[in-house]
Amino acid sequence: MATKPSIGSDNRSISKKNNTVLCKRLFAITSITIIIISNYLMGASMSKLVLSYTSSTYIDQPFDDSHKLLSNDNTRFIALCSCTETDDSEKERYTPLHWAFNRISNLIPHIEYTGMIIGKKHCEDYIEQWIHDKLLQRYDKEKIVNITTRIEVIYTYSNHKECKDRWPLNETLVGKSMTQSSSWIRGLHIPSKSTHFQRDMHDWGEVAGSKGHRCNPSETSIIHQYRSKELWMEHQHENCAVIHFPAVMYWANLFYQNQLKDGLLSSNDTVLSMLTKRNSYEEGKKILDNKKQFAILLTMSSFQPRYAVDALVRHALCRLLNQKYKPTHCISSWKGEAKVHNVTIEKDIVLAYKAMSPYKFVITMTNHFQDGYIAEKTINPFLANAVTITSIPNVGQYINADGMITCNIPKDELKKVQQYYKGNFTWMPFNTTPDTWTKDASIQPIRYDPYAVGPNGEKKKGDEAVIEFAISQWETTLQPCIDEIIRIDTNDDEYIKKIMQPYILNGTNSLFDGTYLANSFLNWFVWANSPLVDELEDQIASLEGMQEQTPNWGKLK
């Protein structure tokens, strides 16, 4: 929790104009003509509270007056803010948080959501004015003065110094005074204890472990978001402020915006309608008739130091399909500017589906095979009307596994290669074994750089030995996956059944209506003893969670 700043440096009198406005309003309501307030009680300036809000800030969700409060003397608010100068790009990036906080207000009507607020320096002013107005409404309607205001403000940009270093809200809007001598001005007061919290979102993604990042259990003002559920669980056990934030939610919204812009979706379409679209059998047959190629692997790089060796499985599978079945196009080191195998690849990653469209299958195995690590790689093939080949554990929990081919690669198999990798493109010699490394000091790692170039600038196949080693270790475990690909490829009806499947079966209680993240945040607030959820613990514990997208899929496999 951030330390509450001293209010002594902010002591000053209210301007005559604001005093006049305030006194007139008090006279009309309470017949009190003059209220004398000490400089201490006015430590946080009241001048902001009567400003009209005219900034360019984006407000995405209006206040809903239909919500009921838990009791008549408290208000609970959650706000989503950004201090950056961006607008559309920031909105696209954090729309999944917006889904989640809307869902929180829906699941727990006692908590009001201010909406997504984007615009440098304006978020605090808006929240301050907005809550001030709501408190005045409650006073006018219910004559309630001593209102406890509990506020959670989530900042989307934790690295923005100007946002991170300042206290977001006027202290007069925070908490409930416990002293008899405190003065109240229509619900506004100096609190004896803060019930407002500022939290900064920190995106560590899937590479946190490889970069050696660790969270601090004592720091509850930073919420670390992980793409992988496994990383989330690991740090959760360390009592850190962590949230599982599957990257696919951000990508789904980005793809939706691009499809809308390109006229591929109508103005009536939504993210949920895009993802739940089911093809008819006739549409599936027409799609199959237009497929001219077998399978493609399209990656921006073959391997990176921050990757786990899991990323090599896709290359091994592509090579094995080439060797054992049909020509398969293995395109790596793509930067969006190449034309390979007569396929034009556009620079923007969200347009990669265009290069995939001629293919029946797309190999989209992720950089890490971890529960919940789902990114854009499964949506691009869906937009291309192709069958995804993936290896995400428990993928059917989050998205529709029935439209995909999932290769089961046990962790023990991955370790066969992982144990040879020593980081920074260096590998133990492949003709040695782990038991010899400690016995023979002369056995040292060898560097295999996939981006190595020759003396004349020509590209060298620096990672060829690595891929061949991976194939030798994983050929047997990949064979069932290869057999399944061949089975679907040689049976038109089975292929069409795959193509007919939507990306998700149910939009409600899913990743994409905010349910998953909403439950994660609410349970985290309970864990952090946030006043926002005080007295709501039992209600939160009884909430229905995210529905499995492919019922019984895990059991059947």
DAZI-V768159 format. One line per field, one symbol per residue. ss: DSSP state (A for helix, B for strand, O for the rest). psi: psi as a letter, one per 30 degrees, with the letter a starting at -180 (. if undefined). burial: b if it has 16 or more other C-alpha atoms within 10 Angstrom, else e. Layout:
ss: ???
psi: ???
burial: ???
This chain:
ss: OOOOOOOAAAOOOOOAAAAAAAAAAAAAAAOOOOOOOOOOOOOOOOAAAAOOOOOOOBBOOOOOOOOOOOOOOBBBBBBBBBOOOOOAAAAAAAAAAAAAAAAAAAAOOOBBBBBBBBOOOOAAAAAAAAAAAAAAAAAAAAOOOOOBBBBBBBBOOOOOAAAAOOOOOOAAAOBOOOOOOOOOBOOBOOOOOOOBBBBBBBBOOOOOOOOOOOOOOOOOOBBBBBOOAAAAAAAAOOOOOBBBOOOAAAAAAAAAAAAAAOOOOOOOOOAAAAAOOOOOAAAAAAAAAOOOBBBBBBOOOOOOOOOOAAAAAAAAAAAAAAAAOOOBBBBOOOOOOOBBOOBBOOOOAAAAAAAAOOBBBBBOOOOOOOOOOOOOAAAAAAAOOOBBBBOOOOAAAOOOAAABBBOOOOAAAAAAAAOOBBBOOBBOOOOOOAAAAOOOOOOOOBBOOOOOBOOOOOBOOOOAAAAAAAAAAAAAAAAAAAAAAAAAAOOAAAAAAAAAOOOOOOOOOOOOOOAAAAAAAAAAAAAOOOAAAOOOAAAAAOOOOOOOOOOOAAAAO
psi: kkkklkfefgkllkleeeeeeeeeeeefefgkfkkkkleefgekkfeffgkkjglgkkjfjlkjffkklelgglkkkkkjlkglfldeeeeeegeeeeeeeeeeeeeiffkkkflkjkkkgfeeeeeeeeeeeeeeeeeeefhkeikkjkkkjjkfiffjeeeeflkelkffgkakkgkffkkkjhfklklfkkgkkkkkkjjfafgeeffgkkljffjgfkjkkkfkeeeeeefefghljkkjikffeeeeeeeeeeeeeggfllfflleeeefgkkkleeeeeeeeffkfldlkkjlfleklffllfeffeeeeeeeeeeefdlkkjjjlhkgggljkhgkkjlekffgffeffefkekkjhklfkikkfijbfffeeeefghlkkjagkkhffeeljffglkkkjjleeeefeeeffkglhgkkkkfglleffeffjffjllkkjjfgklafggkkkifgeeeeeeeeefgeeffeeeeeeeeeeegjeeeeeeeffklekekekhaefgfeeeeeeeeeeeeeghkfegkggeeeeffkkakkkfikgeeef.
burial: eeeeeeeeeeeebeeeebbeebbeebeeeeeeeeeeeeeebbbbbbebbeeeeeeebbeeeeeeeeeeeeeeebbbbbbbbbbbeebeebbbbbbbbbbbbbbbbbbbbbbbbbbbbbbbbbbbbbbbbebbeebbebbeeeebbbbbbbbbbbbbbbeeeebbeeebbbbbbbbbbeeeeebbebbbbbbeebbbbbbbbbbebbbbeeeeeebeeeebbbbbbbbbbbbbbebbeebbbbbbbbbbbbbbbbbbeebbeeeebeeeeebbebbbebbeeeebbebbeeeebebbbbbeebbbebbbbbbbbbbbbbbbbeeeeebbbbbeebebeeeeeeeebbeeebbbbbbbbbbbbbbbbbbbbbbbbbbbbbbbbbbbbbbbbbbbbbbbbbbbbbbbbbbbbeeeebeebbebbeeebbbbbeeeeeeeeeeeeeeebebbbbeeeeeeeeeeebbeebbeebbebbeeebbebbeebeebbeeeeebbbbbbbbbbbbbebbbbbbbbbbbbbbbbbbeeebbbbeeeeeebeeeeebbbbbeebeeee
